[in-house]
Amino acid sequence: MNTEEQNAAVKRFNEERNKMLMSLDIDRCAYFFRLARPGVPCPSREVLEIMMHKARTAVVSLPLEARMHSKRWLTERGMQSDDDGDLG
């Protein structure tokens, strides 16, 4: 695979990841997890939900409103977000 093909594959991966994160669909997250981590046991639905919210706070290409929602969701449950401080 050449550099152009690699860049296109990364772009497609990021687009699909972002769609999954925006959907907050746990089943879709589980499917995505299995694709990204073959052979690794999939976490529980509860852990997948937490992972999605943490990832939403870290992915700067997602809308700020969605990132802030996830930061609030995590904070309300006593968890830390994965943002770089840009969410306040």
Phi and psi in degrees as a GROMACS rama.xvg file:
@    title "Ramachandran Plot"
@    xaxis  label "Phi"
@    yaxis  label "Psi"
@TYPE xy
-83.3787  174.504  ASN-2
-59.9275  -41.3848  THR-3
-63.1941  -41.9392  GLU-4
-67.3005  -38.8483  GLU-5
-62.6744  -44.5038  GLN-6
-61.3766  -40.8032  ASN-7
-65.7413  -39.1208  ALA-8
-65.9638  -41.6705  ALA-9
-64.1736  -41.8903  VAL-10
-61.7598  -44.18  LYS-11
-63.5706  -43.241  ARG-12
-58.6888  -48.0607  PHE-13
-62.9947  -39.0381  ASN-14
-63.7136  -45.2101  GLU-15
-65.9244  -40.5508  GLU-16
-60.24  -46.1292  ARG-17
-63.6657  -40.0587  ASN-18
-61.4045  -43.1609  LYS-19
-63.1568  -45.7535  MET-20
-64.4735  -39.6355  LEU-21
-67.7233  -30.4322  MET-22
-73.9079  -26.0226  SER-23
53.0102  30.376  LEU-24
-87.6207  111.282  ASP-25
-65.0285  -38.4963  ILE-26
-64.625  -40.2773  ASP-27
-65.581  -37.7145  ARG-28
-63.793  -42.9239  CYS-29
-61.6052  -42.9785  ALA-30
-61.3653  -46.7528  TYR-31
-62.6708  -41.5688  PHE-32
-58.8481  -45.9285  PHE-33
-64.4087  -35.9186  ARG-34
-66.7029  -42.9358  LEU-35
-77.9794  -27.5842  ALA-36
-130.316  63.2485  ARG-37
-59.6422  138.229  PRO-38
86.5721  -10.3146  GLY-39
-95.596  128.988  VAL-40
-57.9823  135.969  PRO-41
-74.0514  134.605  CYS-42
-64.8693  168.323  PRO-43
-63.829  163.323  SER-44
-58.6397  -39.4098  ARG-45
-61.6995  -44.9871  GLU-46
-68.1464  -38.9397  VAL-47
-60.6717  -40.9539  LEU-48
-62.9934  -43.8079  GLU-49
-62.6625  -44.3732  ILE-50
-58.8501  -41.9121  MET-51
-62.1025  -45.3318  MET-52
-66.1766  -39.9651  HIS-53
-62.7675  -44.5112  LYS-54
-63.5232  -40.1077  ALA-55
-59.8799  -34.4551  ARG-56
-72.4496  -25.5221  THR-57
-89.535  -27.4271  ALA-58
-83.4337  102.354  VAL-59
-70.2291  -13.761  VAL-60
-80.8783  -6.78488  SER-61
-81.9094  155.805  LEU-62
-59.0272  140.896  PRO-63
-56.1048  -40.3921  LEU-64
-57.808  -43.5655  GLU-65
-67.5482  -40.6675  ALA-66
-64.5944  -42.2767  ARG-67
-65.254  -40.6319  MET-68
-56.7735  -46.5751  HIS-69
-68.6113  -35.7441  SER-70
-62.4665  -44.2524  LYS-71
-61.622  -43.7361  ARG-72
-57.7087  -46.4827  TRP-73
-66.4625  -45.5085  LEU-74
-61.1009  -42.5682  THR-75
-60.2183  -22.5353  GLU-76
-105.215  11.5567  ARG-77
73.4067  24.4646  GLY-78
-111.734  156.51  MET-79
-90.6901  146.924  GLN-80
-88.6712  169.23  SER-81
-108.355  20.2298  ASP-82
-74.3244  165.369  ASP-83
-93.6897  20.5781  ASP-84
99.5341  -7.39284  GLY-85
-76.1164  -8.71453  ASP-86
-96.5872  2.88331  LEU-87
